[in-house]
Amino acid sequence: MSQLLSIADIELICLCAVESTLSGVASRMSRTNSSISARLTALEERIGVRLVQRYPLQLTADGAAIVEHALEIQKKIHKLDTFISHMKRGSNHLRIMCSRLIMVVDLPVALAILHEMFPALTLEITEKNFDEIQAAVLANQCDLGLIGPTSHNDGLTFTRYKTDRLCIAVPSDHQLAQNKKEMYFIEALDYPFICLDDSKHITHFAKARAYELQKELKTSVTLPDFDAQLELLAQTEFGIALVLESTIQRARRYDLPVRSIKLLDDWATGDFHCCTRPGEPSHPLALALVNILTMKRNTTLTEATNI
């Protein structure tokens, strides 16, 4: 039995669903309008149904039904390409996604241990926000995601690897540093904040908590990086910051003149998790790294070192 649809045909049909003109489809496929029109006509004659109206370009009911299946096939082809690419790299390659904070605070020591276990280890570490990380793990675009406190995707498996606490960071000579060891967030909202940009989860979180308190998070400076945030906090009088205690510990290692004030709010403490895909064998390196992060030196870790 001859094949009715090729991968190229599937690509053509899917492009007709998203482009509004034949020239748009032709441009995406690096072809001429006439060649695309001829391919569509040949395809319709082969399968025996009308797929698209030409002017304006619009899917027929039969075309829309076929596109629905074609899009699923495209997703499976993408997953297969990713899988083959991963196979070519070998079992010693690990793809990790996390925030920059997790990348510099939690990963270095753990990866040093992992490298001792697997000297041929190669890494691909990408910075994303928590929602993007979960979507990427689910789509098999990475082997392991590391996320902070956030809502969880039901389609993933989560393993807690640490608990961290939010606090208010202030310059050592700030008035709050002189008379406060702990406080509620609402008290801090009387002061201007040095914030990370809106791509960071902690900024959205802080604004949401302020909104719940019917207050405004007054922002004096917005920065893309938490290291720059700490430096500006320590060396200027622009304001205070909402940060994790692990961030303050990092500042102390660099002798930055920054002090922390414990937040008494119930939401100030949160868990950090490793996330993986369920229902399939875990990548041995990902499994080993999860165990290192959680400090569980169990038989699973021993087995993982034998790949």
Number of C-alpha atoms within 10 A of each C-alpha: 3 4 7 9 12 10 12 10 15 17 17 21 23 21 19 25 18 13 15 16 17 21 18 17 25 20 13 12 14 11 13 13 16 12 11 19 16 11 14 20 14 12 20 15 11 12 12 9 12 16 23 21 12 14 9 10 18 19 21 14 12 12 20 18 12 16 22 12 12 20 16 11 15 15 12 12 13 15 15 13 12 16 13 12 11 18 12 10 11 12 15 17 19 21 20 21 27 24 20 18 17 18 16 14 13 16 15 12 13 17 17 12 14 18 14 10 15 16 10 10 16 15 12 11 17 15 15 19 17 22 14 14 24 28 16 18 22 21 15 18 19 24 25 29 28 28 25 22 17 15 8 15 13 8 14 16 15 19 16 16 19 14 12 16 15 23 27 24 28 24 25 17 13 16 10 20 16 10 8 11 13 14 16 16 20 16 9 19 16 12 15 18 23 24 26 23 16 13 11 18 17 20 18 14 13 17 16 15 17 18 12 10 12 10 14 17 21 16 16 14 16 14 14 13 14 18 16 12 19 24 15 18 24 24 13 9 15 17 21 28 23 22 22 20 18 17 21 20 15 15 18 13 8 9 10 17 16 22 22 26 20 18 22 14 13 8 11 15 15 16 15 18 23 24 25 26 21 12 9 7 8 15 19 20 24 23 20 25 22 23 20 19 20 16 11 13 11 11 8 13 18 10 12 18 14 9 9
